[in-house]
Amino acid sequence: MSTDPIQDPIRFIDERTAAAPMLRKGLRYLFPDHWSFLLGEVALYCFIILIATGVYLALFFDPSTAKTVYHGAYNELRGREMSAAYKSVLDISFRYKAGLLIRQTHHWAADLFIAAMVIHLMRVFFTGAFRKPRELTWLLGLLLLFTSLLEGYLGYSLVDDLLSGMGLAIGYGVGLSIPIIGGPMTLAIFGAPFPGKDIFWGRMYIAHVFIIPLLLFALIGGHLTLVALRHHTQFRRSERQTQRKLVGVPLFPGQAPRSLALMFFVFAVLFLLGGLMQINPIWQWGPFEPYWGTNGAQPDWYLGWLIGALRLMPSFDVTISHFTLIPNPFWGGVAFPLVVLGVLATFPWIERKLTRDHSVHNLADRPRDAPNRTAFGVAFLSWVFLIFAFGAADRILVLWDIGYNTQLYIFRVAIWVVPAILFFVTRRWCRALRLADTIDELHEAAEHAAEYDATMRRGAGEARTQPVR
Amino acid sequence: MKLREWLIAFLTLLFGRVWRRREERRARKRIVPAGSPERRAETVVVILLAIASLFALGFIVTYAMFGPEQLPNELLGICLGMAMAFIGAAFTVMAKKLVVTEELEEDYPEEHPEEQEKVAQIIEESGSRITRKRLLMGAGAVTAGSLGLAAVTPALSLGPIWDTGPLDESPWRRGMRLVDEDDHLYRASDVDEKTFYTAFPEGVDKEDLAAAVVMVRLDPRALHLPKGREHWAPYGIVAYSKICTHAGCAIALYRKPTFAPVEPRPALVCPCHYSTFDPATGASVIYGPAGRPLPQLPLMVDGSGYLRAGGNFSERIGPGWWNVRSQPS
């Protein structure tokens, strides 16, 4: 018997799984070629790094609030009382070789993971790729994003440094602020009033390293399966691309090395950041006690919008006689993100209702092709972004010396006025761009017509001079 | 002669399949179109991979050569990152030069109206023996609901769901002495006007959210405390819960102008969302998002000059929730 190094393993697999047709289809799965379709991939590769570095960190992290005294390598904290959790993260940073690299890479990967998802979401929104038949993909993507925000927050909180402790206190306050059920619910999760029972750390830990990652795996799996079942959208760059016909590069051999190259470049960026760019130097913040706080505290970037919303709210609680129905943090910490999620989640259906467009869309719009959607998207985005920016108002004060109070009143007006202005400006701009396109097309058509005319005349002349046979 | 025939037969047996297959392969129709060889690109890929391997080895060497204390994190990051970057570069060259990039067409998947109908038909026809469909559905729904509830019931063990008592608890009692973070007792004479102090009840867990108070001394003439609190501030010393009533951070800032004042009066500020409280008026909210004043702790001074609590807080401490404004039971 001769052997064939390629065919034999394939035969082996097919004989046992009957998967050859699926394999063949998979290898020839088509990817439409556009750089913006790679943003989701970037997020996926960040996720891979998060899992890999997270497994390493889990081998050294101690999710315990038991008090211990630090005797490690970092001089400034020697002799300080702190939780075992915080101490183990100091040890990861200073005691275990390569621990700091892995920890910082994990943190950078989390920040980039969510950034890539947000930009990917914007791409999908502004090209109308969420439309039928891809609404479910859109919904799963949104769930993925919001679950990741919680995952990031938990990971950040587990460290038990001064900043994360303040963040967790705010989480506790926001939890309490949920109308009626907030008190008992938050008390149940924490086990006791903040900082909670010791067991609470175990709960956060299992959620961060197991429950939510499992959920993320499932959501990513569902998201990618739906993408594959319905295929990618594509831009119409030639006559060949239509609503029914997809033009693209097959996974193998064309797309595979491209995607792998992107993957390794993402890995490279993350490890270079982890090695060269300091992030969350927890030894500088020190351990946390509920009665400590520090000024100029900023959370990870993806929670900035919530801080901004919490800070922008005017001072009031909604009360009914002596009951507090809606404590203040509810608006910024719960209502605001739910409104954003709600608007995004229902947008495909809202748009369908408004445009009465129920058809299937496999061609992606250019933003200018849907002026109303693009204008709304820009306005909505600017609303969220301005609130996000106000979350850093205390840094803006330090950087540019604009009074916090001045900023507060500017932002309270700007978050409503700027989106409104941007809506009309963007819509105008989109329409102008489309008009310019139409004029271009007419010009081209006219030139073609002129050329055609000339050719015809010449052709007729030639025909006349040709000898008759 | 015989030997030669044997030999040929043997070789045919051994290699015939391979030859035949090679022939077949040459004759069969290509799926992936052929491209021209690119020897230079292959060399480049090999070089890039070699550099990547060197960086990977560099990582191992760096790891081995340094002790944990002087281990250069930057070098580790550069080694690992550059190894990845060169692998990425190798794949880029492969993508551009060493594989055929085809642009193929494919139909988007369509809906299957017939199949949809069939599926519906199967489900509909499967119920032919059932006469009381709605009753059965209802029974199923009730069972699913109750089993679902039963499944989540153990979650009630997470914490005190029915009893929100822990949110009301406070360690402060009348007569308790005030200590600082290192358990030194506070005398009224220790409390200066220029700064703020954190105090706890003597002998109590300082992590208890209701334990920590922030204490400042003001000019007694500047005090305008709410009615009934006239005697809560001996020598102008006032104490308030240190936990912000907005979202539970510690009130860690005291705005006390020591030079030409930018703001008119001293104020307690939470660094999280800048809720600002006026200690002269019972910590009423003068700025920021907080919806309630900080609960005040009545103070008194004993015969030896030590500060003591005159009772419990004026209200519940901590961030707001349903019952935060009700009278404690």
Chai-1 contact restraints between the chains, C-beta under 6 A:
chainA,res_idxA,chainB,res_idxB,connection_type,confidence,min_distance_angstrom,max_distance_angstrom,comment,restraint_id
A,S2,B,R17,contact,1.0,0.0,6.0,A-B,restraint_1
A,S2,B,V18,contact,1.0,0.0,6.0,A-B,restraint_2
A,L30,B,L104,contact,1.0,0.0,6.0,A-B,restraint_3
A,L30,B,E106,contact,1.0,0.0,6.0,A-B,restraint_4
A,A73,B,E69,contact,1.0,0.0,6.0,A-B,restraint_5
A,R95,B,P68,contact,1.0,0.0,6.0,A-B,restraint_6
A,K97,B,Y63,contact,1.0,0.0,6.0,A-B,restraint_7
A,K97,B,P68,contact,1.0,0.0,6.0,A-B,restraint_8
A,K97,B,L71,contact,1.0,0.0,6.0,A-B,restraint_9
A,A98,B,L76,contact,1.0,0.0,6.0,A-B,restraint_10
A,L100,B,N73,contact,1.0,0.0,6.0,A-B,restraint_11
A,L101,B,N73,contact,1.0,0.0,6.0,A-B,restraint_12
A,L101,B,L76,contact,1.0,0.0,6.0,A-B,restraint_13
A,L101,B,G77,contact,1.0,0.0,6.0,A-B,restraint_14
A,M166,B,C249,contact,1.0,0.0,6.0,A-B,restraint_15
A,A169,B,G248,contact,1.0,0.0,6.0,A-B,restraint_16
A,A169,B,C249,contact,1.0,0.0,6.0,A-B,restraint_17
A,I170,B,A247,contact,1.0,0.0,6.0,A-B,restraint_18
A,I170,B,C272,contact,1.0,0.0,6.0,A-B,restraint_19
A,Y172,B,G248,contact,1.0,0.0,6.0,A-B,restraint_20
A,G173,B,A247,contact,1.0,0.0,6.0,A-B,restraint_21
A,G173,B,G248,contact,1.0,0.0,6.0,A-B,restraint_22
A,G173,B,P319,contact,1.0,0.0,6.0,A-B,restraint_23
A,L176,B,P319,contact,1.0,0.0,6.0,A-B,restraint_24
A,L176,B,W321,contact,1.0,0.0,6.0,A-B,restraint_25
A,I180,B,W322,contact,1.0,0.0,6.0,A-B,restraint_26
A,G182,B,W321,contact,1.0,0.0,6.0,A-B,restraint_27
A,G183,B,T164,contact,1.0,0.0,6.0,A-B,restraint_28
A,G183,B,W321,contact,1.0,0.0,6.0,A-B,restraint_29
A,G183,B,W322,contact,1.0,0.0,6.0,A-B,restraint_30
A,P184,B,I161,contact,1.0,0.0,6.0,A-B,restraint_31
A,P184,B,T164,contact,1.0,0.0,6.0,A-B,restraint_32
A,L187,B,G159,contact,1.0,0.0,6.0,A-B,restraint_33
A,L187,B,P160,contact,1.0,0.0,6.0,A-B,restraint_34
A,A188,B,L158,contact,1.0,0.0,6.0,A-B,restraint_35
A,A188,B,G159,contact,1.0,0.0,6.0,A-B,restraint_36
A,A188,B,I161,contact,1.0,0.0,6.0,A-B,restraint_37
A,G191,B,G159,contact,1.0,0.0,6.0,A-B,restraint_38
A,A192,B,P166,contact,1.0,0.0,6.0,A-B,restraint_39
A,P193,B,P166,contact,1.0,0.0,6.0,A-B,restraint_40
A,P193,B,L167,contact,1.0,0.0,6.0,A-B,restraint_41
A,P193,B,L209,contact,1.0,0.0,6.0,A-B,restraint_42
A,F194,B,L209,contact,1.0,0.0,6.0,A-B,restraint_43
A,F194,B,G248,contact,1.0,0.0,6.0,A-B,restraint_44
A,P195,B,E207,contact,1.0,0.0,6.0,A-B,restraint_45
A,H231,B,Y108,contact,1.0,0.0,6.0,A-B,restraint_46
A,R244,B,Y108,contact,1.0,0.0,6.0,A-B,restraint_47
A,K245,B,E105,contact,1.0,0.0,6.0,A-B,restraint_48
A,L246,B,E106,contact,1.0,0.0,6.0,A-B,restraint_49
A,L246,B,Y108,contact,1.0,0.0,6.0,A-B,restraint_50
A,V247,B,E103,contact,1.0,0.0,6.0,A-B,restraint_51
A,V247,B,E105,contact,1.0,0.0,6.0,A-B,restraint_52
A,V249,B,T101,contact,1.0,0.0,6.0,A-B,restraint_53
A,P250,B,L104,contact,1.0,0.0,6.0,A-B,restraint_54
A,P253,B,V99,contact,1.0,0.0,6.0,A-B,restraint_55
A,G254,B,T101,contact,1.0,0.0,6.0,A-B,restraint_56
A,G254,B,E102,contact,1.0,0.0,6.0,A-B,restraint_57
A,P257,B,F91,contact,1.0,0.0,6.0,A-B,restraint_58
A,P257,B,M94,contact,1.0,0.0,6.0,A-B,restraint_59
A,P257,B,A95,contact,1.0,0.0,6.0,A-B,restraint_60
A,P257,B,V99,contact,1.0,0.0,6.0,A-B,restraint_61
A,R258,B,A95,contact,1.0,0.0,6.0,A-B,restraint_62
A,L260,B,F91,contact,1.0,0.0,6.0,A-B,restraint_63
A,A261,B,G88,contact,1.0,0.0,6.0,A-B,restraint_64
A,A261,B,F91,contact,1.0,0.0,6.0,A-B,restraint_65
A,A261,B,T92,contact,1.0,0.0,6.0,A-B,restraint_66
A,A261,B,A95,contact,1.0,0.0,6.0,A-B,restraint_67
A,F264,B,M84,contact,1.0,0.0,6.0,A-B,restraint_68
A,F264,B,I87,contact,1.0,0.0,6.0,A-B,restraint_69
A,F264,B,G88,contact,1.0,0.0,6.0,A-B,restraint_70
A,F265,B,G88,contact,1.0,0.0,6.0,A-B,restraint_71
A,F267,B,M84,contact,1.0,0.0,6.0,A-B,restraint_72
A,A268,B,G81,contact,1.0,0.0,6.0,A-B,restraint_73
A,A268,B,M84,contact,1.0,0.0,6.0,A-B,restraint_74
A,A268,B,A85,contact,1.0,0.0,6.0,A-B,restraint_75
A,A268,B,G88,contact,1.0,0.0,6.0,A-B,restraint_76
A,F271,B,G77,contact,1.0,0.0,6.0,A-B,restraint_77
A,F271,B,L80,contact,1.0,0.0,6.0,A-B,restraint_78
A,F271,B,G81,contact,1.0,0.0,6.0,A-B,restraint_79
A,L272,B,G77,contact,1.0,0.0,6.0,A-B,restraint_80
A,L272,B,G81,contact,1.0,0.0,6.0,A-B,restraint_81
A,G274,B,G77,contact,1.0,0.0,6.0,A-B,restraint_82
A,G275,B,N73,contact,1.0,0.0,6.0,A-B,restraint_83
A,G275,B,E74,contact,1.0,0.0,6.0,A-B,restraint_84
A,G275,B,L76,contact,1.0,0.0,6.0,A-B,restraint_85
A,G275,B,G77,contact,1.0,0.0,6.0,A-B,restraint_86
A,G275,B,I78,contact,1.0,0.0,6.0,A-B,restraint_87
A,L276,B,E74,contact,1.0,0.0,6.0,A-B,restraint_88
A,L276,B,G77,contact,1.0,0.0,6.0,A-B,restraint_89
A,P290,B,E207,contact,1.0,0.0,6.0,A-B,restraint_90
A,P290,B,L209,contact,1.0,0.0,6.0,A-B,restraint_91
A,Y291,B,T198,contact,1.0,0.0,6.0,A-B,restraint_92
A,Y291,B,A212,contact,1.0,0.0,6.0,A-B,restraint_93
A,Y291,B,K242,contact,1.0,0.0,6.0,A-B,restraint_94
A,Y291,B,A250,contact,1.0,0.0,6.0,A-B,restraint_95
A,W292,B,A250,contact,1.0,0.0,6.0,A-B,restraint_96
A,G293,B,C249,contact,1.0,0.0,6.0,A-B,restraint_97
A,G293,B,A250,contact,1.0,0.0,6.0,A-B,restraint_98
A,G293,B,A252,contact,1.0,0.0,6.0,A-B,restraint_99
A,G293,B,P271,contact,1.0,0.0,6.0,A-B,restraint_100
A,N295,B,L253,contact,1.0,0.0,6.0,A-B,restraint_101
A,N295,B,P271,contact,1.0,0.0,6.0,A-B,restraint_102
A,L310,B,H273,contact,1.0,0.0,6.0,A-B,restraint_103
A,R311,B,H273,contact,1.0,0.0,6.0,A-B,restraint_104
A,M313,B,P289,contact,1.0,0.0,6.0,A-B,restraint_105
A,S315,B,V285,contact,1.0,0.0,6.0,A-B,restraint_106
A,S315,B,P289,contact,1.0,0.0,6.0,A-B,restraint_107
A,S315,B,A290,contact,1.0,0.0,6.0,A-B,restraint_108
A,S315,B,G291,contact,1.0,0.0,6.0,A-B,restraint_109
A,F316,B,G291,contact,1.0,0.0,6.0,A-B,restraint_110
A,D317,B,G291,contact,1.0,0.0,6.0,A-B,restraint_111
A,D317,B,G320,contact,1.0,0.0,6.0,A-B,restraint_112
A,H322,B,R325,contact,1.0,0.0,6.0,A-B,restraint_113
A,H322,B,S326,contact,1.0,0.0,6.0,A-B,restraint_114
A,F323,B,W322,contact,1.0,0.0,6.0,A-B,restraint_115
A,T324,B,G320,contact,1.0,0.0,6.0,A-B,restraint_116
A,T324,B,W322,contact,1.0,0.0,6.0,A-B,restraint_117
A,T324,B,V324,contact,1.0,0.0,6.0,A-B,restraint_118
A,T324,B,R325,contact,1.0,0.0,6.0,A-B,restraint_119
A,P327,B,G320,contact,1.0,0.0,6.0,A-B,restraint_120
A,N328,B,H246,contact,1.0,0.0,6.0,A-B,restraint_121
A,N328,B,P289,contact,1.0,0.0,6.0,A-B,restraint_122
A,N328,B,G291,contact,1.0,0.0,6.0,A-B,restraint_123
A,P329,B,A247,contact,1.0,0.0,6.0,A-B,restraint_124
A,N362,B,Y108,contact,1.0,0.0,6.0,A-B,restraint_125
